[in-house]
Amino acid sequence: MSHGNDPSRLNINLAASRERAFVEKIRTDQRAQWLRDNSKAITAYNEFVEANGMFSDSVRKF
């Protein structure tokens, strides 16, 4: 590694950077799994709302 790209000279904490990347990867994977696990329910709800409207349609004023 050249001295110009040395993380310590650039004041970069590699451990913290790796940990943030790891946490973000876990969140992304968990979100994708949640969407896969719940896709049928989400689709069913969206179809219900499309056909019947939202439960609050009769009470909202806007």
C-alpha positions as CSV (number, residue, x, y, z in Angstrom):
1,M,0.0,0.0,0.0
2,S,1.4,3.4,-0.9
3,H,1.8,6.0,1.9
4,G,-0.8,8.2,0.2
5,N,-3.5,5.5,0.6
6,D,-2.6,4.5,4.2
7,P,-5.9,4.5,6.1
8,S,-4.2,5.7,9.3
9,R,-2.7,8.7,7.5
10,L,-6.2,9.4,6.2
11,N,-7.6,9.1,9.7
12,I,-9.9,6.2,8.8
13,N,-10.8,3.6,11.4
14,L,-10.8,0.3,9.4
15,A,-12.4,-1.7,12.2
16,A,-15.2,0.7,12.6
17,S,-15.7,0.9,8.8
18,R,-15.8,-2.9,8.5
19,E,-18.3,-3.1,11.4
20,R,-20.6,-0.4,9.8
21,A,-20.4,-2.3,6.5
22,F,-21.2,-5.6,8.3
23,V,-24.2,-4.1,10.2
24,E,-25.5,-2.6,7.0
25,K,-25.2,-5.9,5.1
26,I,-27.1,-7.7,7.9
27,R,-29.9,-5.1,7.8
28,T,-30.1,-5.3,4.0
29,D,-30.3,-9.1,4.2
30,Q,-32.8,-9.1,7.0
31,R,-35.0,-6.6,5.1
32,A,-34.9,-8.7,1.9
33,Q,-35.8,-11.9,3.9
34,W,-38.7,-10.1,5.6
35,L,-40.0,-8.9,2.3
36,R,-39.7,-12.5,0.9
37,D,-41.4,-13.9,4.0
38,N,-44.3,-11.4,3.9
39,S,-44.7,-10.9,0.1
40,K,-48.0,-12.9,-0.1
41,A,-49.5,-11.0,2.8
42,I,-48.4,-7.7,1.3
43,T,-49.8,-8.6,-2.1
44,A,-53.1,-9.8,-0.5
45,Y,-53.4,-6.5,1.5
46,N,-52.7,-4.4,-1.5
47,E,-55.3,-6.3,-3.5
48,F,-57.8,-5.9,-0.7
49,V,-57.2,-2.1,-0.6
50,E,-57.4,-1.8,-4.3
51,A,-60.8,-3.6,-4.3
52,N,-62.3,-2.2,-1.1
53,G,-60.4,1.0,-0.2
54,M,-58.7,1.7,3.1
55,F,-60.5,1.2,6.4
56,S,-60.4,4.9,7.0
57,D,-61.8,6.1,3.7
58,S,-65.2,6.8,5.2
59,V,-63.8,9.0,8.0
60,R,-61.0,10.9,6.5
61,K,-61.6,14.5,5.4
62,F,-58.9,15.0,2.7
